[in-house]
Every structure is written in C-alpha cells, then in structure tokens.
Amino acid sequence: MSRIGNNPVAIPEGVTVDVKDSVVTVKGKLGELTQNFDTVAIKVEDGNILVTRSSDTKDQKAKHGLYRSLMHNMIAGVSTGWTKELELVGVGYRASNQGQKLDLALGFSHNIVLDIAPEVKIETISEKGKNPIVKLTSHDKQLVGQVAAKIRGFRKPEPYKGKGIKFVGEEIRRKAGKSA
C-alpha cells in the first residue's frame, strides 16, 4: 500500500487544477505546468487532489505514489517556486551572468558559457572573501534540478581538498592525503 499516494494534496488559493483525459494542468502566480498520467485516477474535490488506483499491481502501486508526489511538486512550484544554490569552491573559480548566459571560470583553459532555459531565473552572488554562489529559481522542480546537475557536472567536488561545484549545505566526504 502506498502511504504517500493515499495522502490528499491541498490546493492553496490562487492555484487552479484542471484534469482532462490523461493530462493534469496546474496554473498559479509563478507559471503553468502540465503532466501526463496513466494507470491511476486523479480527482479534484473540496480543494484537494486525490490520486487513486484501480488494482494492487506492482506497476500501479509504484505510479500511485509517484503521481501524488508530482502533483504536490507542481502545486508547490506554481505557488512558491523551487530554488537551488550552487557554491564554487576553489582558487580563481568565478561565476557571472548576463541575462540567461552563465559564465563560469573553473580552472580550465577557457571559460564555460552556458545558455540557461528561459523558465529558470539565474543570479550570481560574488562577495569578497567568500565563495561565489549561483542561485537558480523556477516553478519547475525537474528543470531546476536538471540545470543544477549540469552545472555541477562541469567540476564535481573532489574528496581531498573539496574543490569543485557543490550544492550549498552539501557535505563532501573527505579523504586523508598521503601519509609520509
């Protein structure tokens, strides 16, 4: 039995949910998201979204909790939004942005220039004496995570000195160096 799938998803004020055929559309102050679904039934009643399944097959049990979580993330995204912060740890590592272009100096022979999707708002924070921070904000949780993972993939944190791009608050498992 899916414990997550049985919980109703509350719909806050200012958010509208439409279910047509096998597509759910959620609209809010920050944007609009759509999601296809199958093998489960989605109903909107009394300001809540209920996800139900018709049988107890393994596939339906798995998708029951999945689609409930996706609905919750969509509603949270269009009402409050999602944010990811990346920290650049290393000597000479810099980040700047001009509009939707992110310019990263990560110790390679050239800077990395990345075009960011228009749905994601980007902000770079550089203070003297502190590591640069790249802040990504959007209503789509999946898109924010994908863009953050792509940026992190350019220079993952290494375990000896901790240099690289890491999420703010992420703990890097450190190793001891050579023992002489």
C-alpha positions in Angstrom: 0.0 0.0 0.0 1.4 3.4 -0.9 1.4 5.6 2.1 2.3 8.7 0.1 -0.2 8.1 -2.6 -3.1 7.9 -0.1 -2.5 11.4 1.2 -4.5 14.2 -0.5 -2.7 17.2 -1.9 -4.1 20.5 -0.7 -4.7 23.2 -3.3 -3.8 26.7 -2.0 -5.6 29.9 -3.0 -4.6 31.3 -6.4 -3.9 27.8 -7.9 -6.2 26.1 -10.3 -6.0 22.5 -11.3 -7.6 21.1 -14.5 -7.8 17.3 -15.3 -8.7 16.4 -18.9 -8.3 12.9 -20.3 -4.9 11.9 -19.1 -3.3 15.4 -18.6 -3.2 17.5 -15.4 -2.7 21.3 -15.8 -1.7 23.4 -12.8 -1.8 27.2 -13.0 -0.5 29.6 -10.4 1.0 33.0 -9.9 4.5 31.8 -11.0 3.5 29.8 -14.1 1.8 26.8 -15.6 2.8 23.1 -15.5 1.3 20.1 -17.3 1.8 16.4 -16.5 0.6 13.3 -18.3 -0.5 10.3 -16.2 -1.7 6.8 -16.7 -2.9 3.7 -14.7 -4.2 6.0 -11.9 -7.3 8.2 -11.5 -6.9 11.8 -10.4 -9.9 13.7 -8.9 -10.2 17.3 -7.7 -12.7 17.7 -4.8 -13.1 20.0 -1.9 -9.8 21.9 -2.6 -7.8 18.7 -2.6 -6.3 16.4 -5.3 -6.9 12.7 -4.7 -4.9 10.0 -6.6 -6.5 6.5 -6.6 -5.6 3.3 -8.3 -7.9 0.6 -9.6 -5.9 -2.5 -8.6 -2.9 -3.6 -6.5 -0.5 -4.5 -9.3 3.2 -3.6 -8.8 3.1 -1.0 -11.6 0.0 0.8 -10.2 1.4 0.8 -6.6 4.6 2.4 -7.9 2.8 5.0 -10.0 0.3 5.8 -7.2 2.9 7.4 -5.0 4.8 8.9 -8.0 1.9 10.8 -9.4 0.9 12.1 -6.0 4.4 13.4 -5.4 4.5 15.0 -8.9 1.1 16.8 -8.2 2.5 18.1 -4.9 5.7 19.4 -6.5 3.7 21.0 -9.3 1.4 22.9 -6.8 4.4 23.9 -4.6 6.2 25.1 -7.7 3.5 27.4 -9.2 2.7 28.8 -5.7 6.1 29.3 -4.0 8.7 28.1 -6.6 11.9 26.0 -6.3 15.4 27.2 -5.6 18.8 25.5 -5.9 22.1 27.2 -4.8 25.5 26.1 -6.0 28.7 27.1 -4.4 32.0 27.3 -6.3 34.9 26.2 -4.1 38.4 26.8 -5.4 41.0 29.4 -6.0 40.1 31.5 -9.1 36.7 30.0 -9.5 34.3 32.7 -10.6 30.7 32.9 -11.9 28.9 35.8 -13.6 25.8 36.1 -15.7 24.5 38.4 -18.5 20.8 37.7 -18.8 20.3 34.0 -19.3 24.0 33.3 -20.1 26.1 31.9 -17.2 29.9 32.4 -17.5 31.9 30.0 -15.3 35.7 30.2 -14.8 36.6 26.8 -13.3 40.3 26.5 -13.9 40.1 25.2 -17.4 42.0 26.9 -20.3 38.7 28.6 -21.3 35.6 29.9 -19.6 32.4 27.8 -19.8 29.4 29.8 -21.2 26.1 28.1 -20.7 22.7 29.2 -22.0 20.1 28.7 -19.3 16.4 27.9 -20.2 14.2 31.0 -20.0 11.9 29.4 -17.3 14.9 29.4 -14.9 15.9 32.7 -13.3 19.6 32.8 -12.6 21.5 35.0 -10.1 25.2 35.1 -9.3 26.4 36.3 -5.9 30.1 37.2 -5.5 31.3 38.7 -2.2 34.9 39.4 -1.4 36.4 36.6 0.9 33.5 34.2 0.2 32.9 31.6 -2.5 30.8 32.6 -5.5 27.2 31.3 -5.4 24.9 30.6 -8.4 21.2 30.7 -7.5 18.7 29.0 -9.7 14.9 29.7 -9.3 11.9 28.3 -11.2 8.4 26.9 -10.9 9.5 23.6 -12.4 11.4 21.4 -9.9 12.6 18.9 -12.5 14.1 21.7 -14.7 15.9 23.4 -11.8 17.4 20.1 -10.7 18.5 19.3 -14.3 20.2 22.7 -14.8 21.9 22.5 -11.4 23.1 19.0 -12.1 24.5 20.1 -15.5 26.4 23.0 -13.8 27.7 20.8 -11.0 28.9 18.2 -13.6 31.4 20.7 -15.1 33.6 20.3 -12.0 32.3 17.9 -9.3 33.8 18.4 -5.8 36.9 16.2 -5.2 37.4 14.4 -1.9 40.9 15.7 -1.0 40.7 19.5 -1.0 36.9 19.8 -1.5 37.4 21.9 -4.7 34.6 22.0 -7.3 31.0 23.0 -7.6 28.8 21.8 -4.8 25.2 22.4 -3.5 25.0 24.9 -0.6 24.8 22.7 2.5 26.1 19.6 0.8 28.6 17.6 2.9 31.6 16.4 0.9 33.1 13.1 2.1 36.7 14.0 2.7 39.7 11.6 2.4 43.1 11.8 4.1 46.0 12.7 1.8 49.3 10.9 1.5 50.8 9.7 4.8 54.5 10.4 4.8 
